[in-house]
């Protein structure tokens, strides 16, 4: 009886792998985009289309900022809005500093701007910088 159960279980392994393969192929199809990288308009996820929920939640004053950044840096503006929402609830957190030291509207670590080679950037990336150094174009790497 045990031999039959073992062999019966082994027969399900190929079916399991086929199922996993099918799910992976489906995910690739869903996340693949055939858009041309036009992040200001057009169709598709990368084009800046948002849901009705997004339209009601994204503060209108930020949309032109996201769209300008999308044009300049080639990043979908709706992705920028999503990051801004997740990281700081559209800049409503006070203070806008995470428990690990990420700062600002999009929650970047100070060492991301100053440069990870700085002597105080070993470890977490919070660094040891003054407020002036964090915004100085001379210091920012």
Chimera marker file (.cmm) of the C-alpha trace (Angstrom):
<marker_set name="trace">
<marker id="1" x="0.000" y="0.000" z="0.000" r="1" g="1" b="0" radius="0.5"/>
<marker id="2" x="2.785" y="2.463" z="0.836" r="1" g="1" b="0" radius="0.5"/>
<marker id="3" x="4.559" y="1.838" z="-2.490" r="1" g="1" b="0" radius="0.5"/>
<marker id="4" x="1.370" y="2.710" z="-4.355" r="1" g="1" b="0" radius="0.5"/>
<marker id="5" x="0.968" y="5.943" z="-2.358" r="1" g="1" b="0" radius="0.5"/>
<marker id="6" x="4.565" y="6.952" z="-3.021" r="1" g="1" b="0" radius="0.5"/>
<marker id="7" x="4.260" y="6.294" z="-6.739" r="1" g="1" b="0" radius="0.5"/>
<marker id="8" x="0.890" y="8.064" z="-6.828" r="1" g="1" b="0" radius="0.5"/>
<marker id="9" x="2.474" y="11.126" z="-5.208" r="1" g="1" b="0" radius="0.5"/>
<marker id="10" x="5.353" y="11.058" z="-7.682" r="1" g="1" b="0" radius="0.5"/>
<marker id="11" x="2.887" y="11.125" z="-10.551" r="1" g="1" b="0" radius="0.5"/>
<marker id="12" x="1.615" y="14.495" z="-9.328" r="1" g="1" b="0" radius="0.5"/>
<marker id="13" x="5.050" y="16.154" z="-9.421" r="1" g="1" b="0" radius="0.5"/>
<marker id="14" x="5.089" y="16.713" z="-13.233" r="1" g="1" b="0" radius="0.5"/>
<marker id="15" x="1.554" y="18.128" z="-13.048" r="1" g="1" b="0" radius="0.5"/>
<marker id="16" x="2.680" y="20.509" z="-10.295" r="1" g="1" b="0" radius="0.5"/>
<marker id="17" x="5.630" y="21.750" z="-12.368" r="1" g="1" b="0" radius="0.5"/>
<marker id="18" x="3.423" y="22.266" z="-15.424" r="1" g="1" b="0" radius="0.5"/>
<marker id="19" x="1.058" y="24.305" z="-13.265" r="1" g="1" b="0" radius="0.5"/>
<marker id="20" x="3.914" y="26.441" z="-11.901" r="1" g="1" b="0" radius="0.5"/>
<marker id="21" x="5.234" y="26.965" z="-15.424" r="1" g="1" b="0" radius="0.5"/>
<marker id="22" x="1.784" y="28.061" z="-16.584" r="1" g="1" b="0" radius="0.5"/>
<marker id="23" x="1.481" y="30.577" z="-13.727" r="1" g="1" b="0" radius="0.5"/>
<marker id="24" x="4.952" y="31.999" z="-14.472" r="1" g="1" b="0" radius="0.5"/>
<marker id="25" x="4.145" y="32.375" z="-18.169" r="1" g="1" b="0" radius="0.5"/>
<marker id="26" x="0.888" y="34.127" z="-17.280" r="1" g="1" b="0" radius="0.5"/>
<marker id="27" x="2.723" y="36.538" z="-14.965" r="1" g="1" b="0" radius="0.5"/>
<marker id="28" x="5.286" y="37.382" z="-17.658" r="1" g="1" b="0" radius="0.5"/>
<marker id="29" x="2.476" y="38.104" z="-20.109" r="1" g="1" b="0" radius="0.5"/>
<marker id="30" x="0.668" y="40.304" z="-17.593" r="1" g="1" b="0" radius="0.5"/>
<marker id="31" x="3.724" y="42.339" z="-16.625" r="1" g="1" b="0" radius="0.5"/>
<marker id="32" x="5.167" y="42.675" z="-20.113" r="1" g="1" b="0" radius="0.5"/>
<marker id="33" x="4.447" y="45.928" z="-21.849" r="1" g="1" b="0" radius="0.5"/>
<marker id="34" x="4.425" y="46.600" z="-25.552" r="1" g="1" b="0" radius="0.5"/>
<marker id="35" x="4.196" y="50.356" z="-25.210" r="1" g="1" b="0" radius="0.5"/>
<marker id="36" x="6.831" y="52.539" z="-26.792" r="1" g="1" b="0" radius="0.5"/>
<marker id="37" x="7.901" y="54.222" z="-23.583" r="1" g="1" b="0" radius="0.5"/>
<marker id="38" x="5.584" y="57.212" z="-24.049" r="1" g="1" b="0" radius="0.5"/>
<marker id="39" x="4.939" y="57.937" z="-20.390" r="1" g="1" b="0" radius="0.5"/>
<marker id="40" x="2.779" y="60.969" z="-20.952" r="1" g="1" b="0" radius="0.5"/>
<marker id="41" x="-0.025" y="59.307" z="-22.899" r="1" g="1" b="0" radius="0.5"/>
<marker id="42" x="-1.017" y="56.305" z="-24.940" r="1" g="1" b="0" radius="0.5"/>
<marker id="43" x="-2.156" y="52.931" z="-23.663" r="1" g="1" b="0" radius="0.5"/>
<marker id="44" x="-0.710" y="50.466" z="-21.200" r="1" g="1" b="0" radius="0.5"/>
<marker id="45" x="0.613" y="50.494" z="-17.646" r="1" g="1" b="0" radius="0.5"/>
<marker id="46" x="3.697" y="52.521" z="-18.514" r="1" g="1" b="0" radius="0.5"/>
<marker id="47" x="1.652" y="55.217" z="-20.196" r="1" g="1" b="0" radius="0.5"/>
<marker id="48" x="0.454" y="56.900" z="-17.026" r="1" g="1" b="0" radius="0.5"/>
<marker id="49" x="-3.071" y="55.537" z="-17.005" r="1" g="1" b="0" radius="0.5"/>
<marker id="50" x="-4.541" y="55.413" z="-13.501" r="1" g="1" b="0" radius="0.5"/>
<marker id="51" x="-7.599" y="53.812" z="-11.980" r="1" g="1" b="0" radius="0.5"/>
<marker id="52" x="-10.635" y="55.675" z="-10.655" r="1" g="1" b="0" radius="0.5"/>
<marker id="53" x="-9.272" y="55.099" z="-7.150" r="1" g="1" b="0" radius="0.5"/>
<marker id="54" x="-5.962" y="56.677" z="-8.188" r="1" g="1" b="0" radius="0.5"/>
<marker id="55" x="-7.781" y="59.654" z="-9.676" r="1" g="1" b="0" radius="0.5"/>
<marker id="56" x="-9.613" y="60.230" z="-6.408" r="1" g="1" b="0" radius="0.5"/>
<marker id="57" x="-6.557" y="59.739" z="-4.162" r="1" g="1" b="0" radius="0.5"/>
<marker id="58" x="-3.659" y="61.450" z="-5.961" r="1" g="1" b="0" radius="0.5"/>
<marker id="59" x="-3.477" y="65.133" z="-4.960" r="1" g="1" b="0" radius="0.5"/>
<marker id="60" x="-3.985" y="67.189" z="-8.114" r="1" g="1" b="0" radius="0.5"/>
<marker id="61" x="-1.121" y="69.564" z="-7.297" r="1" g="1" b="0" radius="0.5"/>
<marker id="62" x="1.406" y="66.715" z="-7.611" r="1" g="1" b="0" radius="0.5"/>
<marker id="63" x="0.293" y="65.390" z="-11.012" r="1" g="1" b="0" radius="0.5"/>
<marker id="64" x="2.126" y="68.082" z="-13.074" r="1" g="1" b="0" radius="0.5"/>
<marker id="65" x="5.281" y="67.390" z="-11.050" r="1" g="1" b="0" radius="0.5"/>
<marker id="66" x="5.042" y="63.638" z="-11.681" r="1" g="1" b="0" radius="0.5"/>
<marker id="67" x="4.367" y="64.208" z="-15.386" r="1" g="1" b="0" radius="0.5"/>
<marker id="68" x="7.322" y="66.580" z="-15.772" r="1" g="1" b="0" radius="0.5"/>
<marker id="69" x="9.593" y="64.028" z="-14.089" r="1" g="1" b="0" radius="0.5"/>
<marker id="70" x="8.190" y="61.312" z="-16.356" r="1" g="1" b="0" radius="0.5"/>
<marker id="71" x="9.090" y="63.315" z="-19.432" r="1" g="1" b="0" radius="0.5"/>
<marker id="72" x="12.543" y="64.254" z="-18.175" r="1" g="1" b="0" radius="0.5"/>
<marker id="73" x="13.624" y="60.900" z="-16.724" r="1" g="1" b="0" radius="0.5"/>
<marker id="74" x="11.543" y="58.342" z="-18.643" r="1" g="1" b="0" radius="0.5"/>
<marker id="75" x="9.717" y="56.969" z="-15.603" r="1" g="1" b="0" radius="0.5"/>
<marker id="76" x="5.935" y="56.444" z="-15.685" r="1" g="1" b="0" radius="0.5"/>
<marker id="77" x="4.314" y="59.262" z="-13.734" r="1" g="1" b="0" radius="0.5"/>
<marker id="78" x="1.782" y="56.906" z="-12.177" r="1" g="1" b="0" radius="0.5"/>
<marker id="79" x="4.686" y="54.861" z="-10.795" r="1" g="1" b="0" radius="0.5"/>
<marker id="80" x="6.124" y="58.006" z="-9.204" r="1" g="1" b="0" radius="0.5"/>
<marker id="81" x="2.712" y="58.724" z="-7.679" r="1" g="1" b="0" radius="0.5"/>
<marker id="82" x="2.522" y="55.170" z="-6.326" r="1" g="1" b="0" radius="0.5"/>
<marker id="83" x="5.958" y="55.422" z="-4.712" r="1" g="1" b="0" radius="0.5"/>
<marker id="84" x="5.065" y="58.811" z="-3.233" r="1" g="1" b="0" radius="0.5"/>
<marker id="85" x="1.842" y="57.353" z="-1.799" r="1" g="1" b="0" radius="0.5"/>
<marker id="86" x="3.506" y="54.291" z="-0.270" r="1" g="1" b="0" radius="0.5"/>
<marker id="87" x="6.560" y="56.058" z="1.113" r="1" g="1" b="0" radius="0.5"/>
<marker id="88" x="5.030" y="59.194" z="2.684" r="1" g="1" b="0" radius="0.5"/>
<marker id="89" x="1.279" y="59.100" z="2.023" r="1" g="1" b="0" radius="0.5"/>
<marker id="90" x="1.730" y="61.987" z="-0.407" r="1" g="1" b="0" radius="0.5"/>
<marker id="91" x="4.045" y="63.876" z="1.964" r="1" g="1" b="0" radius="0.5"/>
<marker id="92" x="1.607" y="63.915" z="4.883" r="1" g="1" b="0" radius="0.5"/>
<marker id="93" x="3.934" y="62.096" z="7.309" r="1" g="1" b="0" radius="0.5"/>
<marker id="94" x="5.643" y="64.295" z="9.863" r="1" g="1" b="0" radius="0.5"/>
<marker id="95" x="8.586" y="64.017" z="9.977" r="1" g="1" b="0" radius="0.5"/>
<marker id="96" x="9.363" y="62.541" z="6.573" r="1" g="1" b="0" radius="0.5"/>
<marker id="97" x="12.210" y="60.422" z="7.942" r="1" g="1" b="0" radius="0.5"/>
<marker id="98" x="11.869" y="56.647" z="8.142" r="1" g="1" b="0" radius="0.5"/>
<marker id="99" x="13.024" y="54.473" z="11.012" r="1" g="1" b="0" radius="0.5"/>
<marker id="100" x="16.192" y="53.591" z="9.038" r="1" g="1" b="0" radius="0.5"/>
<marker id="101" x="16.992" y="57.167" z="8.023" r="1" g="1" b="0" radius="0.5"/>
<marker id="102" x="15.431" y="57.490" z="4.540" r="1" g="1" b="0" radius="0.5"/>
<marker id="103" x="14.303" y="61.064" z="3.970" r="1" g="1" b="0" radius="0.5"/>
<marker id="104" x="12.060" y="63.221" z="1.860" r="1" g="1" b="0" radius="0.5"/>
<marker id="105" x="9.025" y="62.791" z="-0.343" r="1" g="1" b="0" radius="0.5"/>
<marker id="106" x="10.328" y="59.608" z="-1.997" r="1" g="1" b="0" radius="0.5"/>
<marker id="107" x="12.370" y="58.338" z="0.963" r="1" g="1" b="0" radius="0.5"/>
<marker id="108" x="15.952" y="58.224" z="-0.289" r="1" g="1" b="0" radius="0.5"/>
<marker id="109" x="18.879" y="57.443" z="1.967" r="1" g="1" b="0" radius="0.5"/>
<marker id="110" x="21.228" y="60.453" z="2.329" r="1" g="1" b="0" radius="0.5"/>
<marker id="111" x="24.169" y="58.373" z="1.073" r="1" g="1" b="0" radius="0.5"/>
<marker id="112" x="22.309" y="57.878" z="-2.220" r="1" g="1" b="0" radius="0.5"/>
<marker id="113" x="22.887" y="61.571" z="-2.959" r="1" g="1" b="0" radius="0.5"/>
<marker id="114" x="26.163" y="62.264" z="-1.165" r="1" g="1" b="0" radius="0.5"/>
<marker id="115" x="27.790" y="59.089" z="-2.428" r="1" g="1" b="0" radius="0.5"/>
<marker id="116" x="28.142" y="55.673" z="-0.853" r="1" g="1" b="0" radius="0.5"/>
<marker id="117" x="31.922" y="56.055" z="-0.839" r="1" g="1" b="0" radius="0.5"/>
<marker id="118" x="31.702" y="58.724" z="1.875" r="1" g="1" b="0" radius="0.5"/>
<marker id="119" x="33.355" y="57.645" z="5.152" r="1" g="1" b="0" radius="0.5"/>
<marker id="120" x="30.073" y="57.903" z="7.114" r="1" g="1" b="0" radius="0.5"/>
<marker id="121" x="28.086" y="55.785" z="4.619" r="1" g="1" b="0" radius="0.5"/>
<marker id="122" x="29.196" y="52.364" z="5.750" r="1" g="1" b="0" radius="0.5"/>
<marker id="123" x="26.302" y="50.372" z="7.148" r="1" g="1" b="0" radius="0.5"/>
<marker id="124" x="22.762" y="51.635" z="6.849" r="1" g="1" b="0" radius="0.5"/>
<marker id="125" x="23.312" y="54.532" z="4.439" r="1" g="1" b="0" radius="0.5"/>
<marker id="126" x="21.995" y="57.256" z="6.730" r="1" g="1" b="0" radius="0.5"/>
<marker id="127" x="25.424" y="58.889" z="6.861" r="1" g="1" b="0" radius="0.5"/>
<marker id="128" x="26.390" y="61.804" z="9.025" r="1" g="1" b="0" radius="0.5"/>
<marker id="129" x="25.611" y="64.995" z="7.103" r="1" g="1" b="0" radius="0.5"/>
<marker id="130" x="24.268" y="68.434" z="7.908" r="1" g="1" b="0" radius="0.5"/>
<marker id="131" x="21.043" y="69.636" z="6.291" r="1" g="1" b="0" radius="0.5"/>
<marker id="132" x="23.133" y="71.990" z="4.118" r="1" g="1" b="0" radius="0.5"/>
<marker id="133" x="25.354" y="69.152" z="2.869" r="1" g="1" b="0" radius="0.5"/>
<marker id="134" x="22.324" y="67.038" z="1.882" r="1" g="1" b="0" radius="0.5"/>
<marker id="135" x="21.090" y="69.752" z="-0.466" r="1" g="1" b="0" radius="0.5"/>
<marker id="136" x="24.393" y="71.199" z="-1.702" r="1" g="1" b="0" radius="0.5"/>
<marker id="137" x="24.993" y="70.602" z="-5.404" r="1" g="1" b="0" radius="0.5"/>
<marker id="138" x="28.730" y="70.796" z="-4.699" r="1" g="1" b="0" radius="0.5"/>
<marker id="139" x="28.590" y="67.940" z="-2.172" r="1" g="1" b="0" radius="0.5"/>
<marker id="140" x="26.012" y="65.729" z="-3.910" r="1" g="1" b="0" radius="0.5"/>
<marker id="141" x="27.756" y="63.028" z="-5.905" r="1" g="1" b="0" radius="0.5"/>
<link id1="1" id2="2" r="1" g="1" b="0" radius="0.2"/>
<link id1="2" id2="3" r="1" g="1" b="0" radius="0.2"/>
<link id1="3" id2="4" r="1" g="1" b="0" radius="0.2"/>
<link id1="4" id2="5" r="1" g="1" b="0" radius="0.2"/>
<link id1="5" id2="6" r="1" g="1" b="0" radius="0.2"/>
<link id1="6" id2="7" r="1" g="1" b="0" radius="0.2"/>
<link id1="7" id2="8" r="1" g="1" b="0" radius="0.2"/>
<link id1="8" id2="9" r="1" g="1" b="0" radius="0.2"/>
<link id1="9" id2="10" r="1" g="1" b="0" radius="0.2"/>
<link id1="10" id2="11" r="1" g="1" b="0" radius="0.2"/>
<link id1="11" id2="12" r="1" g="1" b="0" radius="0.2"/>
<link id1="12" id2="13" r="1" g="1" b="0" radius="0.2"/>
<link id1="13" id2="14" r="1" g="1" b="0" radius="0.2"/>
<link id1="14" id2="15" r="1" g="1" b="0" radius="0.2"/>
<link id1="15" id2="16" r="1" g="1" b="0" radius="0.2"/>
<link id1="16" id2="17" r="1" g="1" b="0" radius="0.2"/>
<link id1="17" id2="18" r="1" g="1" b="0" radius="0.2"/>
<link id1="18" id2="19" r="1" g="1" b="0" radius="0.2"/>
<link id1="19" id2="20" r="1" g="1" b="0" radius="0.2"/>
<link id1="20" id2="21" r="1" g="1" b="0" radius="0.2"/>
<link id1="21" id2="22" r="1" g="1" b="0" radius="0.2"/>
<link id1="22" id2="23" r="1" g="1" b="0" radius="0.2"/>
<link id1="23" id2="24" r="1" g="1" b="0" radius="0.2"/>
<link id1="24" id2="25" r="1" g="1" b="0" radius="0.2"/>
<link id1="25" id2="26" r="1" g="1" b="0" radius="0.2"/>
<link id1="26" id2="27" r="1" g="1" b="0" radius="0.2"/>
<link id1="27" id2="28" r="1" g="1" b="0" radius="0.2"/>
<link id1="28" id2="29" r="1" g="1" b="0" radius="0.2"/>
<link id1="29" id2="30" r="1" g="1" b="0" radius="0.2"/>
<link id1="30" id2="31" r="1" g="1" b="0" radius="0.2"/>
<link id1="31" id2="32" r="1" g="1" b="0" radius="0.2"/>
<link id1="32" id2="33" r="1" g="1" b="0" radius="0.2"/>
<link id1="33" id2="34" r="1" g="1" b="0" radius="0.2"/>
<link id1="34" id2="35" r="1" g="1" b="0" radius="0.2"/>
<link id1="35" id2="36" r="1" g="1" b="0" radius="0.2"/>
<link id1="36" id2="37" r="1" g="1" b="0" radius="0.2"/>
<link id1="37" id2="38" r="1" g="1" b="0" radius="0.2"/>
<link id1="38" id2="39" r="1" g="1" b="0" radius="0.2"/>
<link id1="39" id2="40" r="1" g="1" b="0" radius="0.2"/>
<link id1="40" id2="41" r="1" g="1" b="0" radius="0.2"/>
<link id1="41" id2="42" r="1" g="1" b="0" radius="0.2"/>
<link id1="42" id2="43" r="1" g="1" b="0" radius="0.2"/>
<link id1="43" id2="44" r="1" g="1" b="0" radius="0.2"/>
<link id1="44" id2="45" r="1" g="1" b="0" radius="0.2"/>
<link id1="45" id2="46" r="1" g="1" b="0" radius="0.2"/>
<link id1="46" id2="47" r="1" g="1" b="0" radius="0.2"/>
<link id1="47" id2="48" r="1" g="1" b="0" radius="0.2"/>
<link id1="48" id2="49" r="1" g="1" b="0" radius="0.2"/>
<link id1="49" id2="50" r="1" g="1" b="0" radius="0.2"/>
<link id1="50" id2="51" r="1" g="1" b="0" radius="0.2"/>
<link id1="51" id2="52" r="1" g="1" b="0" radius="0.2"/>
<link id1="52" id2="53" r="1" g="1" b="0" radius="0.2"/>
<link id1="53" id2="54" r="1" g="1" b="0" radius="0.2"/>
<link id1="54" id2="55" r="1" g="1" b="0" radius="0.2"/>
<link id1="55" id2="56" r="1" g="1" b="0" radius="0.2"/>
<link id1="56" id2="57" r="1" g="1" b="0" radius="0.2"/>
<link id1="57" id2="58" r="1" g="1" b="0" radius="0.2"/>
<link id1="58" id2="59" r="1" g="1" b="0" radius="0.2"/>
<link id1="59" id2="60" r="1" g="1" b="0" radius="0.2"/>
<link id1="60" id2="61" r="1" g="1" b="0" radius="0.2"/>
<link id1="61" id2="62" r="1" g="1" b="0" radius="0.2"/>
<link id1="62" id2="63" r="1" g="1" b="0" radius="0.2"/>
<link id1="63" id2="64" r="1" g="1" b="0" radius="0.2"/>
<link id1="64" id2="65" r="1" g="1" b="0" radius="0.2"/>
<link id1="65" id2="66" r="1" g="1" b="0" radius="0.2"/>
<link id1="66" id2="67" r="1" g="1" b="0" radius="0.2"/>
<link id1="67" id2="68" r="1" g="1" b="0" radius="0.2"/>
<link id1="68" id2="69" r="1" g="1" b="0" radius="0.2"/>
<link id1="69" id2="70" r="1" g="1" b="0" radius="0.2"/>
<link id1="70" id2="71" r="1" g="1" b="0" radius="0.2"/>
<link id1="71" id2="72" r="1" g="1" b="0" radius="0.2"/>
<link id1="72" id2="73" r="1" g="1" b="0" radius="0.2"/>
<link id1="73" id2="74" r="1" g="1" b="0" radius="0.2"/>
<link id1="74" id2="75" r="1" g="1" b="0" radius="0.2"/>
<link id1="75" id2="76" r="1" g="1" b="0" radius="0.2"/>
<link id1="76" id2="77" r="1" g="1" b="0" radius="0.2"/>
<link id1="77" id2="78" r="1" g="1" b="0" radius="0.2"/>
<link id1="78" id2="79" r="1" g="1" b="0" radius="0.2"/>
<link id1="79" id2="80" r="1" g="1" b="0" radius="0.2"/>
<link id1="80" id2="81" r="1" g="1" b="0" radius="0.2"/>
<link id1="81" id2="82" r="1" g="1" b="0" radius="0.2"/>
<link id1="82" id2="83" r="1" g="1" b="0" radius="0.2"/>
<link id1="83" id2="84" r="1" g="1" b="0" radius="0.2"/>
<link id1="84" id2="85" r="1" g="1" b="0" radius="0.2"/>
<link id1="85" id2="86" r="1" g="1" b="0" radius="0.2"/>
<link id1="86" id2="87" r="1" g="1" b="0" radius="0.2"/>
<link id1="87" id2="88" r="1" g="1" b="0" radius="0.2"/>
<link id1="88" id2="89" r="1" g="1" b="0" radius="0.2"/>
<link id1="89" id2="90" r="1" g="1" b="0" radius="0.2"/>
<link id1="90" id2="91" r="1" g="1" b="0" radius="0.2"/>
<link id1="91" id2="92" r="1" g="1" b="0" radius="0.2"/>
<link id1="92" id2="93" r="1" g="1" b="0" radius="0.2"/>
<link id1="93" id2="94" r="1" g="1" b="0" radius="0.2"/>
<link id1="94" id2="95" r="1" g="1" b="0" radius="0.2"/>
<link id1="95" id2="96" r="1" g="1" b="0" radius="0.2"/>
<link id1="96" id2="97" r="1" g="1" b="0" radius="0.2"/>
<link id1="97" id2="98" r="1" g="1" b="0" radius="0.2"/>
<link id1="98" id2="99" r="1" g="1" b="0" radius="0.2"/>
<link id1="99" id2="100" r="1" g="1" b="0" radius="0.2"/>
<link id1="100" id2="101" r="1" g="1" b="0" radius="0.2"/>
<link id1="101" id2="102" r="1" g="1" b="0" radius="0.2"/>
<link id1="102" id2="103" r="1" g="1" b="0" radius="0.2"/>
<link id1="103" id2="104" r="1" g="1" b="0" radius="0.2"/>
<link id1="104" id2="105" r="1" g="1" b="0" radius="0.2"/>
<link id1="105" id2="106" r="1" g="1" b="0" radius="0.2"/>
<link id1="106" id2="107" r="1" g="1" b="0" radius="0.2"/>
<link id1="107" id2="108" r="1" g="1" b="0" radius="0.2"/>
<link id1="108" id2="109" r="1" g="1" b="0" radius="0.2"/>
<link id1="109" id2="110" r="1" g="1" b="0" radius="0.2"/>
<link id1="110" id2="111" r="1" g="1" b="0" radius="0.2"/>
<link id1="111" id2="112" r="1" g="1" b="0" radius="0.2"/>
<link id1="112" id2="113" r="1" g="1" b="0" radius="0.2"/>
<link id1="113" id2="114" r="1" g="1" b="0" radius="0.2"/>
<link id1="114" id2="115" r="1" g="1" b="0" radius="0.2"/>
<link id1="115" id2="116" r="1" g="1" b="0" radius="0.2"/>
<link id1="116" id2="117" r="1" g="1" b="0" radius="0.2"/>
<link id1="117" id2="118" r="1" g="1" b="0" radius="0.2"/>
<link id1="118" id2="119" r="1" g="1" b="0" radius="0.2"/>
<link id1="119" id2="120" r="1" g="1" b="0" radius="0.2"/>
<link id1="120" id2="121" r="1" g="1" b="0" radius="0.2"/>
<link id1="121" id2="122" r="1" g="1" b="0" radius="0.2"/>
<link id1="122" id2="123" r="1" g="1" b="0" radius="0.2"/>
<link id1="123" id2="124" r="1" g="1" b="0" radius="0.2"/>
<link id1="124" id2="125" r="1" g="1" b="0" radius="0.2"/>
<link id1="125" id2="126" r="1" g="1" b="0" radius="0.2"/>
<link id1="126" id2="127" r="1" g="1" b="0" radius="0.2"/>
<link id1="127" id2="128" r="1" g="1" b="0" radius="0.2"/>
<link id1="128" id2="129" r="1" g="1" b="0" radius="0.2"/>
<link id1="129" id2="130" r="1" g="1" b="0" radius="0.2"/>
<link id1="130" id2="131" r="1" g="1" b="0" radius="0.2"/>
<link id1="131" id2="132" r="1" g="1" b="0" radius="0.2"/>
<link id1="132" id2="133" r="1" g="1" b="0" radius="0.2"/>
<link id1="133" id2="134" r="1" g="1" b="0" radius="0.2"/>
<link id1="134" id2="135" r="1" g="1" b="0" radius="0.2"/>
<link id1="135" id2="136" r="1" g="1" b="0" radius="0.2"/>
<link id1="136" id2="137" r="1" g="1" b="0" radius="0.2"/>
<link id1="137" id2="138" r="1" g="1" b="0" radius="0.2"/>
<link id1="138" id2="139" r="1" g="1" b="0" radius="0.2"/>
<link id1="139" id2="140" r="1" g="1" b="0" radius="0.2"/>
<link id1="140" id2="141" r="1" g="1" b="0" radius="0.2"/>
</marker_set>
